[in-house]
Amino acid sequence: MSTPEPAAPRPLLRAALELERHVAARGWDRGPALFALVPTSALMASEPGLADHLEAAGDPAGPDDLSAVEQEGLPATDTLEDLLGRLAWPPEVAGVALTVERLVVPPEAERDLPADPDEAARALAAHPDAAEIRLVVAVTRPPSPDGSAAAAQAGDQVCLLRQRAHDSDDAVAVGRDIAPGLVAALAATLED
C-alpha cells in the first residue's frame, strides 16, 4: 500500500514559510520588515539568471509561485499603523508580507499597569509569562470586482508565529486568524 504524496502548500503559504525562514536566519531583535510579493514567473522574465539559480538550488518555480522582495528605505513613521496607512502598491505586486516582533502577555497581565507608558512596558516585559514572538503576516490582492483576477491565490492570507523560547523551523504556528488586525491593515494597502 502506498502513501499518498502530501499536497503542495499553496503559493502564499510557501512564500510566507520561505520568508519566515529567511528572517529567522537574521536573528532576533529586528525592526519590522516589509516585502512585496510578486509572481516568480515575472521575476524570472525580468531576471533570466534567476531560473537557473532556482534550478541549481533544487527549487524550480511553479506557475503560481510568489517571491518576496524586501522593501528598503521605508519612510520614517511613529507607528506601524502610520506606515501601513501610507502604502500603495503597483498592479505588478500580487501581495504583501510583514514581519514584526512583539512581546505578548496573558490578558490578566494588563490589569493594574502603571499609568506611565515606559513603566507599563517594563512591567509587562518583566511578567513571568511574557513571550517574545515574531509574526509573519502575508496577504494577496483581493479578486477583481470584474472577476479578471488571474491568480489562483487572490484574496488569500496566512499568518506565521515563531516564539523565541521555541526558536525552531519545526515549531512555527500557521493560521489565518493569528493577527487579524495586521491582516486587515496589510490587505487595505492592496486595495485599488
N, C-alpha and C positions, 0 to 999 in steps of 0.2 A: 504494500500500500504506500503510495507516495504522498508526501506532504505538499499541500498547495503552496505556491510561491506567495509571499506576503505582498499585499498591494503596495505599489509605489506611493510615497507620500505625495499629496497634491503639491503643485508648484509653489504656492505661497508658504506652506509648511516647510518644504525642503529648503527654500531660500532663507526662511527665518532660522531654521536649525543651523545652516551653514554660517549665517551671520552671527548667531549666538556663540558658536564655537570660535569664530574669528575674534569676537570681542572678548571672550573668556581668556583667550591666549594673551591678551594685553594685560590682564590682571585687574585687580580691583582698584577702588578709589579713583574712578574716572568720572568726568562730567558726562552729561547726555551727549549722545551721538545720533545724527540723523542720516538716513540713507534713502536715496531714490531707488525704487525697484523698477528695472527696465527689462524688457524681453531680451533674453540672452541671444536670441537669433538676430536682433537689431544690433547688439554689441558686436557680434561676430561679423556682421556685414560691414560695420564701420572699422573694425579691428581684425583684419584677416588672420593674423597670427594667433588670435585667441582660440580659435577652433583647434589648431594644432596643440596649443598649450593644454586645453581641456582633454584632448585625446591622450596626450602624453601622461597626464595626471590620472588617467583611467576614469575620467568623469565626463563622458560625452554629453553634450547638451541635448535635452529633449525639446520637442517642438513648442511646449508651453513654459519652459523653464524661465525663471526670473533671476537676474543678477543684481546684487546690491552695490550701489555706487555711493560711497561716503560723501557727504556734503561738508566741505571745509569752508572756513571763513564765514561762519554764520554771524548774523548781526547780533550785537550785544543787547540783551534784554534783561529785565529784572526777574522774570519768571519764565518757566517753560510754557505756560499758557500764553504769555505775550508773544513768544517766538512762534508758536503754532498758529496763533491768530493772524500773523503777518505772512504766512506762507501761501504760495500758489505754485502749481506745477504745470509744466507744458504737457500737451497731449501725449508726447512720447513716453512719459512716465506712467507706468501701469499701476504703481503702488508706492507706498512709503513705509519705512520702518524706523522705529525709535528705540534706542537703548537708554535706560536710565537706572541708576542705583537709588535705592530707598532703604530707610530704616522702618521696619514695621513692628508694631507692638499690639498686644491684645487690647480690645476696647476699654477694659477696666483700667488700663494704664493711663488713659487720657483723662480720668477723673481727678479732680483736685490738683491740677497742674498750677505752677506759679504763673502769675499774670505776665511777667516779663518773658518775651519770646525766647531769649537766649537761655534763661534759667529753665524754661519749659523744655527746650531742646536737650539740655544737659540731663534733665530728669528722665526724659524718655530714653535717651541713649544709655543711661545707667540702669534702666529697668532690667531685671534678670531674664525676662522673656523677650527682650528686644532681639530682632533678627535682621541682619543685613541681607538684602536681596538685590538681584539685577533682573529687570524686566526687559524683554524684547517684545514690542508691540508692532505688528505688521498688518497692513490693510491694502486691499487693491481698490482701484476705481470702481464705483458702482456701475451697474449696467446702464447703458444709454437709454433715455426715455423712448427713443425710436427703435430700440432693440438691436441696434447695429454693433453693440459691443462684441467684438470677435473673441475676446479672451474667455476661455472656459472658467477662469478663476475670478471673473468680475464680481465685485462686492464681497469677496472673501475676507476673512480676518482670522488672526491667530495671535495668541499671547504665550510667551515662554517665561518661566520663572526659575531662577537659579539662586539657591541660598548659599551664602558664603560659608556657613557651617557644614554644608554638604556640597562642596565645590567639585563636582564631577559631571562629566558629559552624560553619564547614565542616570543622573539624579535631577534632570531638568523637567519641571512640570510643564505640561502643554494643555491649553484650554482656550476657549473663545471668550470667556467672561472674567478672566483674572483681573483685568484693568479696564472696565467698561468706559470710564471717563476718558482715558487716553485713546481707546479705540475710537470713540466718537470724535475727539479732537483731531486725531490724525485723518479720519475719514472726511472731516469737514475741509481739510486742506486740499482734497482731491475733487471737491465739487466745482462744477463749472459756474 
